[in-house]
Amino acid sequence: MKIWILVFFPFLSLAQVIPSALNKKVQEANRLHDPLSIAKQFYGLPYVSHALSKENPEKFVVDFGGFDCVTFVENVWSLYRSKGIDSAFLHELEQIRYERKPISYETRNHYLSATFFQMEDRGLFKQVIPPAFRVLAVKKVEFLSHYLASKNLLITIPTIQLMEKNLAPIIYVPSSDYSQITSYLKTGDIIAFVSKRKALDYQHVGFVREIKGNFYLVHASQDRKQVCQSVESISVYLKNHPNMIGFNVFRPEYEQ
């Protein structure tokens, strides 16, 4: 199911944004105070890479038919916060996806580090792991501007470069220290994995789910090509993905 919605959402009264069946699950999730029950509704849907606009004009995309890791997280969070109200969902999705208005390719949060900083600044996310467990990443994040440099697209590359220059330093928990921080984790937290690549901030993101004392990853998995819960624990997942040197954990403010 794909729904493409233009920036100003002029026809909310003419069409339902959140499908009825999903809307019922969103309202049930709120009654149960269980955001990840929304995530479960998407299990088995395909992993879809590069789902958003490739250049300007930027379209505000709402697509419940498949996700990449980022759009999966932002949709689950926005749906839960909306309590099933279409206009609220669109507002929440816009504020997690974009830095500011007007909506354009350049104002989208292309890097997760920008998303996390913005959401922390607005009091909507908070860092879970104390600073004592974290180290500074040695990075110069410029992956996107380098990628775009050879393309002939309707994108203002100097604006992208300025955004990259203004990204906050990345401080993270090394993968080898995971066992020391599990007492801080809880179901519904967002865990983001820091990339080994010097030009990129994060490699992947998903939700934490605790089951009988073990923690698993609920995510849109590029490895398994679908939305799912990881078979292995997050501890094993980290060992199996050496291209991810560490992680950060954020606790979303789910309730409005």
URWO-V879995 format. One record per residue. N is the residue number from 0. RES is the residue in one letter. SS is DSSP state (2 for helix, 1 for strand, 0 for the rest). PHI is phi in radians with two decimals (* if undefined). Layout:
n = (N;N)
res = (RES;RES)
ss = (SS;SS)
phi = (PHI;PHI)
This chain:
n = (0;1;2;3;4;5;6;7;8;9;10;11;12;13;14;15;16;17;18;19;20;21;22;23;24;25;26;27;28;29;30;31;32;33;34;35;36;37;38;39;40;41;42;43;44;45;46;47;48;49;50;51;52;53;54;55;56;57;58;59;60;61;62;63;64;65;66;67;68;69;70;71;72;73;74;75;76;77;78;79;80;81;82;83;84;85;86;87;88;89;90;91;92;93;94;95;96;97;98;99;100;101;102;103;104;105;106;107;108;109;110;111;112;113;114;115;116;117;118;119;120;121;122;123;124;125;126;127;128;129;130;131;132;133;134;135;136;137;138;139;140;141;142;143;144;145;146;147;148;149;150;151;152;153;154;155;156;157;158;159;160;161;162;163;164;165;166;167;168;169;170;171;172;173;174;175;176;177;178;179;180;181;182;183;184;185;186;187;188;189;190;191;192;193;194;195;196;197;198;199;200;201;202;203;204;205;206;207;208;209;210;211;212;213;214;215;216;217;218;219;220;221;222;223;224;225;226;227;228;229;230;231;232;233;234;235;236;237;238;239;240;241;242;243;244;245;246;247;248;249;250;251;252;253;254;255)
res = (M;K;I;W;I;L;V;F;F;P;F;L;S;L;A;Q;V;I;P;S;A;L;N;K;K;V;Q;E;A;N;R;L;H;D;P;L;S;I;A;K;Q;F;Y;G;L;P;Y;V;S;H;A;L;S;K;E;N;P;E;K;F;V;V;D;F;G;G;F;D;C;V;T;F;V;E;N;V;W;S;L;Y;R;S;K;G;I;D;S;A;F;L;H;E;L;E;Q;I;R;Y;E;R;K;P;I;S;Y;E;T;R;N;H;Y;L;S;A;T;F;F;Q;M;E;D;R;G;L;F;K;Q;V;I;P;P;A;F;R;V;L;A;V;K;K;V;E;F;L;S;H;Y;L;A;S;K;N;L;L;I;T;I;P;T;I;Q;L;M;E;K;N;L;A;P;I;I;Y;V;P;S;S;D;Y;S;Q;I;T;S;Y;L;K;T;G;D;I;I;A;F;V;S;K;R;K;A;L;D;Y;Q;H;V;G;F;V;R;E;I;K;G;N;F;Y;L;V;H;A;S;Q;D;R;K;Q;V;C;Q;S;V;E;S;I;S;V;Y;L;K;N;H;P;N;M;I;G;F;N;V;F;R;P;E;Y;E;Q)
ss = (0;1;1;1;1;0;0;0;0;0;0;0;0;0;0;0;0;0;0;2;2;2;2;2;2;2;2;2;2;2;2;2;0;0;0;2;2;2;2;2;2;0;0;0;0;1;1;0;0;0;0;0;0;0;0;0;0;0;0;1;1;1;1;0;0;1;1;0;2;2;2;2;2;2;2;2;2;2;2;2;2;2;0;0;0;2;2;2;2;2;2;2;2;2;2;2;2;1;0;0;0;0;0;0;0;0;0;1;0;0;0;2;2;2;2;2;2;2;2;2;2;0;0;0;1;1;1;0;0;0;2;2;2;0;1;1;0;0;0;0;0;0;2;2;2;2;2;2;2;0;0;0;0;0;0;0;2;2;2;2;2;2;2;2;2;0;0;0;0;0;1;1;1;1;2;2;2;2;2;2;0;2;2;2;0;0;0;0;0;1;1;1;1;1;1;0;0;0;0;0;0;1;1;1;1;1;1;1;1;1;1;0;0;1;1;1;1;1;1;1;1;0;0;0;0;1;1;1;1;1;1;1;1;2;2;2;2;2;2;2;0;0;0;1;1;1;1;1;1;1;1;1;0;0;0;0)
phi = (*;-2.10;-2.24;-1.84;-2.15;-1.28;-0.94;-1.63;0.85;-1.29;-2.10;-0.99;-1.30;-1.70;-2.60;-1.43;-1.40;-1.58;-0.99;-0.97;-1.10;-1.19;-1.01;-1.08;-1.20;-1.13;-1.14;-1.12;-1.02;-1.18;-1.12;-1.56;0.94;-2.34;-1.00;-1.30;-1.20;-1.23;-0.97;-1.09;-1.12;-1.73;-0.97;1.61;-1.22;-1.27;-1.28;-2.15;-1.49;0.91;-1.36;-1.65;-1.03;-1.51;-2.90;-1.38;-1.25;-1.29;-1.76;-1.46;-1.71;-2.09;-2.46;-1.69;-1.70;3.05;-2.55;-1.65;-1.11;-1.31;-1.14;-1.11;-1.10;-1.19;-1.26;-1.08;-1.05;-1.20;-1.11;-1.09;-1.12;-1.28;1.00;1.55;-1.58;-0.95;-1.11;-1.18;-1.04;-1.10;-1.13;-1.12;-1.14;-1.13;-1.32;-1.55;-1.57;-2.13;-1.28;-2.88;-1.71;-1.24;-1.17;-2.70;-1.04;-1.25;-1.65;-1.31;-1.40;-1.32;-1.94;-1.08;-1.08;-1.19;-1.05;-1.11;-1.08;-1.11;-1.24;-1.14;-1.07;-1.54;1.33;-1.76;-2.25;-2.42;-1.19;-1.60;-1.49;-1.06;-0.98;-1.06;-1.61;-1.92;-2.20;-1.48;-1.42;-1.61;-2.51;-2.23;-1.34;-2.65;-1.02;-1.16;-1.10;-1.15;-1.10;-1.35;-0.98;-1.60;-1.67;-1.85;-2.09;-1.44;-2.41;-1.52;-1.12;-1.01;-1.18;-1.13;-1.11;-1.14;-1.03;-1.10;-1.09;-1.57;-1.11;-1.21;-1.01;-1.72;-2.00;-2.51;-1.61;-1.07;-0.98;-1.15;-1.76;-0.95;-1.08;-1.42;-2.05;-1.11;-1.16;-1.54;-1.49;-2.63;-0.98;1.72;-1.12;-1.79;-2.00;-2.12;-1.77;-1.35;-1.33;-1.23;-1.23;-1.17;-1.62;-2.19;-1.45;-2.04;-1.72;-2.84;-2.65;-2.94;-1.78;-1.60;-2.28;-1.63;-2.36;0.90;1.51;-1.87;-1.98;-2.15;-1.81;-1.81;-2.81;-1.57;-1.58;-1.24;-1.13;-1.67;1.09;-2.83;-1.38;-2.91;-1.77;-1.09;-1.27;-1.53;-1.19;-1.08;-1.01;-1.22;-0.99;-1.09;-1.16;-1.45;-2.25;-1.18;-1.29;-1.94;-1.50;3.10;-2.82;-2.30;-2.20;-2.16;-1.86;-1.25;-1.54;-1.40;-1.64;-1.52)
